[in-house]
């Protein structure tokens, strides 16, 4: 997600609210042989629908207008492709999935005159690519022809067989050129990035698994930024060297993801960001167990639990142990700067997904975008199949926008619930989690039978299979919305006025007088009460009779 200020990690160490995270799993590292990747799009105030671009044929000479994905500013136009493919969200009908995180990098490398921004580039590539390698070719050819106007970007580019990470930067105002490098993630490995450049040195002789621009190194030499041997060239250290913010606010998310599947304790000093010469993390690791879609969904819900970065040991959590902190990330007390942690799960997420790509199934059946609006911790990911030709209404609601609430819209209903839960997290989150996990368990339990039916239809007529999966995806999303509305009303009734109304057999208990409900007042948690007494002494002590 685009940052407002360029090179803020490098120059200021302050991360704005435009932040994202991608996790990547190779097919031999996954539990079922699928390639898996994830994305959360984080931006306070962002409201965005699940996009859809239908497949199409285009006449010679037809042009495509380019509007900036972030600002909607018109940049220019490029020739349309003769044929484009169906795209739903960030996956296309061939199961190609593309995500991103912005790392900024050197400010002088941005070219405002370029036509293509990172967001437009993603969705154009999805419409024109049948494989990850083809997507890399499409993306790099486009920006080398028409220019790239965004700052430094890391892209996740996957298909049912391969997972790639590509990093790209412009070459300065008016250049209409880029430097880039793309590295294939080994099939038995996992990778991640979170707004900090991750590709350091790369095997320049491995033509099968590494691609890069012809002047990727020469440009750095020409600018006086690198003078060593080619084999020692580090894309990250040359173009976007991390400082404290790049490590603590960005790479710490990567560290936490890796720590679910390996001992990452040797890299704590690097993730902490305070030891300047600490050993950086590898680009990928081999997990200690097979990784499932459900694992990645849970990693998208991570708050550094059980790590040195956990948010459960100070007063910032409030009375009810909230694992979230207000932004901006930095604040000042008596002239000294301090910071909040930045876990993967964050309140400003507009949407997130976990993409599942499977090579052994017909392409329209094999690709599933497990999608949700709002913080991944606070939503149930619903399945959206890659061949879907119509979005669920709750993910594309007429009339709803960033300042217009609609109870037909998943973003607004999910935010309604999550914003009730945040300040009373330990009280209310278990109820949300129970509903969330119950829904997701039911989706995964039905997945095999739904896809078996789709395959039967596919053998007769692929279009009928696509219709069936579109209907299933849309019905499931709408059922989720209905259940979330029920959750919203249940929470306000059960936890009204900082008390708790007990239930029996699913029904609230009424008081004996009949005038109200039975209410339990849990009071201040013991750890909070002790801290309050520690801070206030006898101010609130009840005097002895």
Buried (B, 14 or more C-beta within 10 A) or exposed (E): BBBEBBBBBBBEBBBBBBBBBBBBBBBEBBBEBBBBBBBBBBBBEBBBBBBBBEBBEBEEEEEBEBBBBBEEEEBBEBEBBEEBBBBBBBBBBBBBBBBBBBBBBBBEBBBEBBBBBBBBBBBBBBBBBBBBBBBBBBBBEBBBEBBBBBBBBBBBBBBBBBBBBBBBBBBBEEBBBBBBBBBBBBBBBBBBBBBBBBBBBBEBEEEEBBBBBEBBBEBBBEBEEBEEEEEEBBBBBBBBBBBBBBBBBBBBBBBBBBBBBBEBEEBBBBBBBEEEEBEBBBBBBBBEEBBBBBBBBBBBBBBBBEBEBBBBEEEBBBBBBBBBBEBEBBEEEEEEEEBBBBBBBBBBBBBBBBBBBBBEBBBBBBBBBBBBBBBBBBBBBBBBBBBBBBBBBBBBBEEBBEEEBBBBBBBBBBBBBBEBBBBBBBBBBEBBBEBBEEBBEEBBEEBEEBBEBBEEBBEEEBEBBBBBBBEBBBEBBBBBBEBBBEBBEBBEEBBEEEBBBEEEEEEBBEEEEEEEBBBEEEEEBEEBEEBBEEEEEEEEEEEEE
